[in-house]
Protein backbone atom coordinates (compact mmCIF):
# COMPACT_ATOMS: atom_id res chain seq x y z
CA UNK A 1 0.00 0.00 0.00
CA UNK A 2 1.19 3.46 -0.72
CA UNK A 3 1.15 6.33 1.79
CA UNK A 4 -1.99 7.93 0.27
CA UNK A 5 -4.04 4.80 0.93
CA UNK A 6 -2.68 4.54 4.48
CA UNK A 7 -3.45 8.21 5.09
CA UNK A 8 -6.97 7.76 3.73
CA UNK A 9 -7.58 4.71 5.96
CA UNK A 10 -6.16 6.60 8.95
CA UNK A 11 -8.42 9.60 8.36
CA UNK A 12 -11.50 7.43 7.92
CA UNK A 13 -10.66 5.50 11.10
CA UNK A 14 -10.09 8.69 13.07
CA UNK A 15 -13.36 10.18 11.78
CA UNK A 16 -15.32 7.05 12.70
CA UNK A 17 -13.77 6.95 16.19
CA UNK A 18 -14.40 10.68 16.75
CA UNK A 19 -18.03 10.30 15.63
CA UNK A 20 -18.51 7.30 17.93
CA UNK A 21 -16.99 9.14 20.92
CA UNK A 22 -19.21 12.20 20.36
CA UNK A 23 -22.45 10.56 19.25
CA UNK A 24 -25.64 11.89 20.90
CA UNK A 25 -27.19 9.90 23.72
CA UNK A 26 -30.79 8.88 23.01
CA UNK A 27 -33.01 8.06 26.00
CA UNK A 28 -36.45 7.55 24.52
CA UNK A 29 -39.71 8.98 25.85
CA UNK A 30 -39.79 10.34 29.40
CA UNK A 31 -38.01 12.94 31.48
CA UNK A 32 -34.38 12.17 32.31
CA UNK A 33 -34.00 15.08 34.75
CA UNK A 34 -37.26 15.78 36.56
CA UNK A 35 -36.11 17.97 39.47
CA UNK A 36 -35.72 21.75 39.44
CA UNK A 37 -32.24 23.26 39.86
CA UNK A 38 -31.28 24.02 43.47
CA UNK A 39 -30.08 27.51 44.37
CA UNK A 40 -29.23 28.65 47.90
CA UNK A 41 -27.46 31.62 49.44
CA UNK A 42 -23.70 31.56 49.95
CA UNK A 43 -21.06 33.18 52.12
CA UNK A 44 -18.17 31.78 50.09
CA UNK A 45 -15.12 33.98 49.65
CA UNK A 46 -14.00 35.46 46.34
CA UNK A 47 -12.01 33.16 44.06
CA UNK A 48 -8.92 34.30 42.13
CA UNK A 49 -8.64 32.51 38.79
CA UNK A 50 -6.34 33.37 35.86
CA UNK A 51 -6.44 37.11 36.51
CA UNK A 52 -10.18 37.18 37.23
CA UNK A 53 -11.94 37.68 40.56
CA UNK A 54 -15.01 35.48 40.91
CA UNK A 55 -17.56 36.58 43.50
CA UNK A 56 -19.94 33.74 44.45
CA UNK A 57 -23.57 34.89 44.27
CA UNK A 58 -25.29 31.59 45.11
CA UNK A 59 -24.63 27.89 45.63
CA UNK A 60 -26.07 26.07 42.63
CA UNK A 61 -26.72 22.45 41.74
CA UNK A 62 -28.50 21.12 38.68
CA UNK A 63 -29.41 17.75 37.22
CA UNK A 64 -30.15 18.35 33.55
CA UNK A 65 -29.95 16.96 30.06
CA UNK A 66 -27.45 18.40 27.60
CA UNK A 67 -29.46 20.01 24.81
CA UNK A 68 -26.44 21.51 23.07
CA UNK A 69 -22.74 22.09 23.70
CA UNK A 70 -20.58 24.84 22.24
CA UNK A 71 -16.84 25.31 22.80
CA UNK A 72 -15.15 28.72 22.49
CA UNK A 73 -11.47 29.61 22.08
CA UNK A 74 -11.49 33.33 21.21
CA UNK A 75 -12.05 36.34 23.45
CA UNK A 76 -11.91 37.18 27.14
CA UNK A 77 -14.96 35.07 27.96
CA UNK A 78 -13.36 31.96 26.44
CA UNK A 79 -10.30 32.41 28.68
CA UNK A 80 -12.58 32.07 31.68
CA UNK A 81 -15.38 29.86 30.32
CA UNK A 82 -14.36 27.66 27.36
CA UNK A 83 -17.70 25.84 27.06
CA UNK A 84 -21.40 26.66 27.15
CA UNK A 85 -23.93 23.95 27.89
CA UNK A 86 -27.58 24.42 26.97
CA UNK A 87 -29.31 22.42 29.70
CA UNK A 88 -32.89 21.19 30.03
CA UNK A 89 -34.83 19.70 32.93
CA UNK A 90 -38.43 18.64 33.51
CA UNK A 91 -40.27 18.57 30.18
CA UNK A 92 -37.14 19.86 28.43
CA UNK A 93 -35.39 16.59 29.25
CA UNK A 94 -38.04 14.46 27.51
CA UNK A 95 -37.11 13.01 24.12
CA UNK A 96 -40.75 13.19 22.96
CA UNK A 97 -40.75 16.97 23.43
CA UNK A 98 -37.17 17.65 22.38
CA UNK A 99 -37.69 15.84 19.07
CA UNK A 100 -40.04 18.69 18.10
CA UNK A 101 -37.67 21.54 19.03
CA UNK A 102 -34.65 22.69 17.01
CA UNK A 103 -31.88 23.78 19.39
CA UNK A 104 -28.61 25.57 18.62
CA UNK A 105 -25.95 27.77 20.18
CA UNK A 106 -23.74 30.55 18.87
CA UNK A 107 -22.06 33.70 20.15
CA UNK A 108 -22.73 32.65 23.77
CA UNK A 109 -26.49 32.40 23.22
CA UNK A 110 -28.83 29.39 23.16
CA UNK A 111 -31.57 29.37 20.52
CA UNK A 112 -34.61 27.21 19.98
CA UNK A 113 -37.25 27.03 17.25
CA UNK A 114 -40.50 25.12 16.83
CA UNK A 115 -42.95 24.75 13.97
CA UNK A 116 -45.68 23.95 16.49
CA UNK A 117 -45.33 24.09 20.27
CA UNK A 118 -45.20 20.60 21.84
CA UNK A 119 -45.62 22.32 25.25
CA UNK A 120 -46.45 25.96 26.08
CA UNK A 121 -43.70 28.46 25.22
CA UNK A 122 -43.26 29.49 28.85
CA UNK A 123 -42.58 25.86 29.83
CA UNK A 124 -39.72 25.77 27.33
CA UNK A 125 -38.33 29.07 28.65
CA UNK A 126 -38.34 28.13 32.34
CA UNK A 127 -37.06 24.57 31.89
CA UNK A 128 -33.94 25.32 29.86
CA UNK A 129 -30.91 27.55 30.33
CA UNK A 130 -27.64 28.41 28.68
CA UNK A 131 -24.88 27.86 31.22
CA UNK A 132 -21.39 29.32 30.81
CA UNK A 133 -19.11 26.78 32.51
CA UNK A 134 -16.02 27.91 34.44
CA UNK A 135 -14.09 24.72 35.34
CA UNK A 136 -12.74 24.86 38.89
CA UNK A 137 -9.96 22.34 38.21
CA UNK A 138 -8.38 20.03 35.63
CA UNK A 139 -10.71 17.15 36.53
CA UNK A 140 -13.77 19.22 35.63
CA UNK A 141 -12.02 20.38 32.41
CA UNK A 142 -11.43 16.77 31.37
CA UNK A 143 -14.99 15.73 32.22
CA UNK A 144 -16.35 18.73 30.34
CA UNK A 145 -14.37 17.83 27.22
CA UNK A 146 -16.13 14.43 27.16
CA UNK A 147 -19.70 15.71 27.59
CA UNK A 148 -22.04 14.54 24.81
CA UNK A 149 -25.34 15.80 23.51
CA UNK A 150 -28.21 14.05 25.31
CA UNK A 151 -26.29 13.05 28.43
CA UNK A 152 -27.86 13.76 31.79
CA UNK A 153 -25.42 15.55 34.07
CA UNK A 154 -25.23 16.48 37.73
CA UNK A 155 -23.34 19.77 38.07
CA UNK A 156 -22.45 21.47 41.36
CA UNK A 157 -20.79 24.78 42.07
CA UNK A 158 -21.62 28.45 42.37
CA UNK A 159 -23.23 31.12 40.26
CA UNK A 160 -20.72 33.95 40.11
CA UNK A 161 -19.90 37.45 38.99
CA UNK A 162 -16.52 37.68 37.26
CA UNK A 163 -14.44 40.86 37.24
CA UNK A 164 -11.04 41.89 35.97
CA UNK A 165 -8.86 44.84 37.02
CA UNK A 166 -9.45 46.67 33.71
CA UNK A 167 -13.20 46.98 34.45
CA UNK A 168 -14.40 43.98 32.41
CA UNK A 169 -17.18 42.06 34.16
CA UNK A 170 -19.66 39.24 33.55
CA UNK A 171 -22.52 38.39 35.92
CA UNK A 172 -24.71 35.31 36.23
CA UNK A 173 -28.48 35.38 36.17
CA UNK A 174 -29.96 34.33 39.50
CA UNK A 175 -33.33 33.12 38.23
CA UNK A 176 -34.57 30.51 35.76
CA UNK A 177 -37.52 32.77 34.91
CA UNK A 178 -35.68 35.24 32.64
CA UNK A 179 -34.96 35.14 28.91
CA UNK A 180 -32.72 36.99 26.47
CA UNK A 181 -29.46 38.84 27.10
CA UNK A 182 -28.31 38.48 30.71
CA UNK A 183 -30.44 35.39 31.33
CA UNK A 184 -27.56 32.90 31.20
CA UNK A 185 -25.99 31.26 34.21
CA UNK A 186 -22.27 31.88 34.77
CA UNK A 187 -21.24 28.88 36.84
CA UNK A 188 -18.00 28.05 38.62
CA UNK A 189 -18.18 24.25 38.49
CA UNK A 190 -16.50 22.18 41.19
CA UNK A 191 -18.23 18.86 40.36
CA UNK A 192 -19.53 17.44 37.09
CA UNK A 193 -20.71 13.87 36.55
CA UNK A 194 -22.83 11.90 34.14
CA UNK A 195 -25.88 10.26 35.75
C-alpha positions in Angstrom: 0.0 0.0 0.0 1.2 3.5 -0.7 1.2 6.3 1.8 -2.0 7.9 0.3 -4.0 4.8 0.9 -2.7 4.5 4.5 -3.4 8.2 5.1 -7.0 7.8 3.7 -7.6 4.7 6.0 -6.2 6.6 8.9 -8.4 9.6 8.4 -11.5 7.4 7.9 -10.7 5.5 11.1 -10.1 8.7 13.1 -13.4 10.2 11.8 -15.3 7.1 12.7 -13.8 7.0 16.2 -14.4 10.7 16.8 -18.0 10.3 15.6 -18.5 7.3 17.9 -17.0 9.1 20.9 -19.2 12.2 20.4 -22.4 10.6 19.2 -25.6 11.9 20.9 -27.2 9.9 23.7 -30.8 8.9 23.0 -33.0 8.1 26.0 -36.5 7.6 24.5 -39.7 9.0 25.8 -39.8 10.3 29.4 -38.0 12.9 31.5 -34.4 12.2 32.3 -34.0 15.1 34.8 -37.3 15.8 36.6 -36.1 18.0 39.5 -35.7 21.8 39.4 -32.2 23.3 39.9 -31.3 24.0 43.5 -30.1 27.5 44.4 -29.2 28.6 47.9 -27.5 31.6 49.4 -23.7 31.6 50.0 -21.1 33.2 52.1 -18.2 31.8 50.1 -15.1 34.0 49.6 -14.0 35.5 46.3 -12.0 33.2 44.1 -8.9 34.3 42.1 -8.6 32.5 38.8 -6.3 33.4 35.9 -6.4 37.1 36.5 -10.2 37.2 37.2 -11.9 37.7 40.6 -15.0 35.5 40.9 -17.6 36.6 43.5 -19.9 33.7 44.4 -23.6 34.9 44.3 -25.3 31.6 45.1 -24.6 27.9 45.6 -26.1 26.1 42.6 -26.7 22.4 41.7 -28.5 21.1 38.7 -29.4 17.7 37.2 -30.1 18.4 33.5 -30.0 17.0 30.1 -27.4 18.4 27.6 -29.5 20.0 24.8 -26.4 21.5 23.1 -22.7 22.1 23.7 -20.6 24.8 22.2 -16.8 25.3 22.8 -15.1 28.7 22.5 -11.5 29.6 22.1 -11.5 33.3 21.2 -12.1 36.3 23.4 -11.9 37.2 27.1 -15.0 35.1 28.0 -13.4 32.0 26.4 -10.3 32.4 28.7 -12.6 32.1 31.7 -15.4 29.9 30.3 -14.4 27.7 27.4 -17.7 25.8 27.1 -21.4 26.7 27.1 -23.9 24.0 27.9 -27.6 24.4 27.0 -29.3 22.4 29.7 -32.9 21.2 30.0 -34.8 19.7 32.9 -38.4 18.6 33.5 -40.3 18.6 30.2 -37.1 19.9 28.4 -35.4 16.6 29.2 -38.0 14.5 27.5 -37.1 13.0 24.1 -40.8 13.2 23.0 -40.8 17.0 23.4 -37.2 17.7 22.4 -37.7 15.8 19.1 -40.0 18.7 18.1 -37.7 21.5 19.0 -34.6 22.7 17.0 -31.9 23.8 19.4 -28.6 25.6 18.6 -25.9 27.8 20.2 -23.7 30.5 18.9 -22.1 33.7 20.1 -22.7 32.7 23.8 -26.5 32.4 23.2 -28.8 29.4 23.2 -31.6 29.4 20.5 -34.6 27.2 20.0 -37.2 27.0 17.2 -40.5 25.1 16.8 -43.0 24.8 14.0 -45.7 23.9 16.5 -45.3 24.1 20.3 -45.2 20.6 21.8 -45.6 22.3 25.2 -46.4 26.0 26.1 -43.7 28.5 25.2 -43.3 29.5 28.9 -42.6 25.9 29.8 -39.7 25.8 27.3 -38.3 29.1 28.7 -38.3 28.1 32.3 -37.1 24.6 31.9 -33.9 25.3 29.9 -30.9 27.5 30.3 -27.6 28.4 28.7 -24.9 27.9 31.2 -21.4 29.3 30.8 -19.1 26.8 32.5 -16.0 27.9 34.4 -14.1 24.7 35.3 -12.7 24.9 38.9 -10.0 22.3 38.2 -8.4 20.0 35.6 -10.7 17.2 36.5 -13.8 19.2 35.6 -12.0 20.4 32.4 -11.4 16.8 31.4 -15.0 15.7 32.2 -16.4 18.7 30.3 -14.4 17.8 27.2 -16.1 14.4 27.2 -19.7 15.7 27.6 -22.0 14.5 24.8 -25.3 15.8 23.5 -28.2 14.0 25.3 -26.3 13.0 28.4 -27.9 13.8 31.8 -25.4 15.6 34.1 -25.2 16.5 37.7 -23.3 19.8 38.1 -22.5 21.5 41.4 -20.8 24.8 42.1 -21.6 28.4 42.4 -23.2 31.1 40.3 -20.7 34.0 40.1 -19.9 37.4 39.0 -16.5 37.7 37.3 -14.4 40.9 37.2 -11.0 41.9 36.0 -8.9 44.8 37.0 -9.4 46.7 33.7 -13.2 47.0 34.4 -14.4 44.0 32.4 -17.2 42.1 34.2 -19.7 39.2 33.6 -22.5 38.4 35.9 -24.7 35.3 36.2 -28.5 35.4 36.2 -30.0 34.3 39.5 -33.3 33.1 38.2 -34.6 30.5 35.8 -37.5 32.8 34.9 -35.7 35.2 32.6 -35.0 35.1 28.9 -32.7 37.0 26.5 -29.5 38.8 27.1 -28.3 38.5 30.7 -30.4 35.4 31.3 -27.6 32.9 31.2 -26.0 31.3 34.2 -22.3 31.9 34.8 -21.2 28.9 36.8 -18.0 28.0 38.6 -18.2 24.2 38.5 -16.5 22.2 41.2 -18.2 18.9 40.4 -19.5 17.4 37.1 -20.7 13.9 36.5 -22.8 11.9 34.1 -25.9 10.3 35.8 
